[in-house]
């Protein structure tokens, strides 16, 4: 079981650490709304990663051919959703700045932790390449792949814990960023910069296909 835990941790960190559009959006949301909402968003991402890890150990090799035809459409859908969210956040920040509403942080009234969890769960689920990644890792381990219910459970839980710890670290970074920026101009600049970065990363997500 130890080998399965180590493999799951490595797999979870391997998929979580490269910060893409979802990670950038997580930091931006946390900076704007606070730790509780950011933690909800982080757990949403981790839940999606854990679900895909579960699918991979349950039969990832059989799922890969089924997912291949829908990978590109789902990637486009993910990029579109992220772009809409980024543009909406930037527009809202600009409107709030003009009316003096960026002087203090929104502590979650507009986006609750539960809503953030579901939003980020949905965004991350739109990336089927995650299950392909986990399936490839499971198949690459050969005879040492988790093949018992206990080993598979350990692998999935370890992958979830690894992803959750990294996403929560990103949320913490967003919290510290939000506390550092106390002026309206600083918050506006950060909101617009993060929105631009998210759009760029979303475009790259499509370009990778």
C-alpha positions in Angstrom: 0.0 0.0 0.0 2.9 2.3 0.6 3.9 2.1 -3.0 0.4 3.0 -4.1 0.4 6.0 -1.7 3.7 7.3 -3.0 2.5 6.8 -6.6 -0.7 8.6 -5.9 1.1 11.6 -4.2 3.5 11.9 -7.1 0.7 11.7 -9.7 -1.4 14.2 -7.8 1.4 16.7 -7.5 2.4 16.1 -11.1 -1.1 17.1 -12.4 -1.6 19.9 -9.9 1.7 21.8 -9.8 1.8 23.2 -13.4 -0.3 26.3 -12.9 -2.7 26.9 -15.8 -5.8 29.0 -16.3 -7.7 27.3 -13.5 -4.9 27.9 -11.0 -4.6 31.5 -12.0 -8.3 31.9 -11.6 -8.2 30.2 -8.2 -5.6 32.8 -7.0 -7.6 35.7 -8.4 -10.9 34.5 -6.8 -9.3 34.0 -3.5 -7.6 37.4 -3.5 -11.0 39.0 -4.2 -13.2 36.9 -1.9 -11.1 35.6 0.9 -9.7 32.3 2.3 -13.0 30.4 2.9 -14.2 30.8 -0.7 -10.7 30.1 -2.0 -10.5 26.9 0.0 -13.9 25.8 -1.4 -12.6 26.4 -4.9 -9.4 24.5 -4.2 -11.3 21.5 -2.9 -13.4 21.6 -6.1 -10.3 21.3 -8.2 -8.9 18.5 -6.0 -12.3 16.6 -6.1 -12.2 16.6 -9.9 -8.6 15.3 -9.9 -9.5 12.6 -7.4 -12.5 11.6 -9.5 -10.3 11.3 -12.6 -7.8 9.3 -10.6 -10.6 7.0 -9.5 -11.7 6.5 -13.2 -8.1 5.8 -14.2 -7.5 3.0 -11.7 -11.0 1.6 -12.4 -10.4 1.2 -16.1 -8.5 4.1 -17.5 -7.0 2.1 -20.4 -10.6 1.4 -21.6 -11.7 5.0 -21.1 -8.9 6.6 -23.1 -10.3 5.6 -26.6 -13.8 6.8 -25.5 -12.5 10.2 -24.3 -10.3 10.9 -27.3 -13.1 12.1 -29.7 -14.5 14.5 -27.1 -11.1 15.8 -25.8 -10.9 18.8 -28.2 -14.6 19.9 -27.8 -14.3 19.8 -24.0 -11.0 21.7 -24.1 -12.7 24.4 -26.1 -15.6 24.4 -23.7 -13.2 24.8 -20.8 -11.3 27.6 -22.5 -14.6 29.4 -23.3 -15.9 29.1 -19.7 -12.6 30.4 -18.3 -12.5 33.3 -20.8 -16.1 34.3 -19.9 -15.4 34.2 -16.2 -12.2 36.2 -16.7 -13.9 38.9 -18.8 -16.7 39.0 -16.4 -14.4 39.4 -13.4 -12.4 42.1 -15.2 -15.5 44.0 -16.2 -17.0 43.8 -12.7 -13.7 45.1 -11.2 -13.7 48.0 -13.6 -17.3 48.9 -12.8 -16.7 48.6 -9.1 -13.6 50.8 -9.3 -15.6 53.5 -11.1 -18.2 53.5 -8.3 -15.7 53.2 -5.5 -16.6 49.6 -4.7 -13.0 48.2 -4.7 -11.9 49.8 -1.5 -12.3 46.7 0.5 -12.4 43.0 -0.2 -15.5 41.0 -0.8 -15.5 38.3 1.9 -17.7 35.9 0.1 -21.0 37.5 -0.2 -21.1 37.2 -4.0 -19.4 33.9 -4.3 -19.9 31.4 -1.4 -17.5 28.6 -0.6 -20.1 26.1 -1.8 -20.7 27.9 -5.1 -16.9 28.2 -5.6 -16.5 24.5 -5.0 -19.1 23.6 -7.7 -17.7 26.2 -10.1 -14.2 24.9 -9.9 -15.3 21.3 -9.9 -17.1 21.9 -13.2 -14.3 23.8 -14.8 -11.8 21.1 -13.9 -14.1 18.2 -15.0 -14.1 19.8 -18.5 -10.5 18.7 -18.9 -10.6 14.9 -19.7 -6.8 14.9 -20.3 -6.5 14.5 -16.5 -7.9 10.9 -16.7 -5.7 10.2 -19.6 -2.7 11.4 -17.5 -3.6 9.2 -14.6 -4.3 6.2 -16.8 -0.9 6.6 -18.5 0.8 6.7 -15.1 -1.0 3.6 -13.9 -0.2 1.7 -17.1 3.4 2.8 -17.0 3.9 1.3 -13.6 3.2 -2.2 -15.0 3.2 -5.0 -12.5 3.5 -2.5 -9.6 0.3 -0.7 -10.6 -2.4 -0.6 -7.9 -4.5 -3.7 -8.5 -6.2 -4.4 -5.2 -9.1 -2.4 -3.8 -6.9 -1.2 -0.9 -4.1 -0.1 -3.2 -6.5 1.6 -5.6 -8.2 3.4 -2.7 -4.8 4.5 -1.4 -3.7 5.7 -4.8 -6.9 7.8 -5.3 -6.8 9.3 -1.8 -3.2 10.1 -2.1 -3.7 11.8 -5.5 -6.6 13.8 -4.0 -4.6 14.9 -0.9 -1.7 15.9 -3.1 -3.9 18.0 -5.4 -5.8 19.5 -2.5 -2.6 20.5 -0.6 -1.3 22.3 -3.7 -4.6 24.0 -4.6 -4.9 25.2 -0.9 -1.4 26.5 -1.2 -2.5 28.6 -4.2 -5.5 29.7 -2.3 -3.3 30.8 0.6 -1.2 32.8 -1.9 -4.4 34.5 -3.1 -5.3 35.3 0.4 -2.0 36.9 1.1 -2.3 38.8 -2.1 -5.7 40.1 -1.2 -4.5 41.3 2.2 -1.5 43.0 0.7 -3.6 45.0 -1.8 -5.7 47.4 0.2 -6.0 50.3 -2.3 -8.7 50.5 -5.0 -6.1 51.0 -7.8 -4.0 48.0 -6.6 -7.1 45.7 -6.6 -8.2 47.0 -10.0 -4.7 46.4 -11.4 -4.6 42.9 -10.0 -8.1 42.0 -11.2 -7.3 43.2 -14.8 -3.9 41.5 -14.8 -5.3 38.2 -13.6 -8.2 38.3 -16.1 -5.7 38.9 -18.9 -3.5 36.1 -17.7 -6.5 33.7 -17.5 -7.5 34.5 -21.0 -4.0 34.0 -22.3 -3.7 30.6 -20.5 -7.2 29.6 -21.8 -6.0 30.3 -25.4 -2.9 28.2 -24.7 -5.1 25.4 -23.5 -6.9 25.3 -26.9 -3.6 25.7 -28.8 -2.2 22.6 -27.1 -4.9 20.6 -28.9 
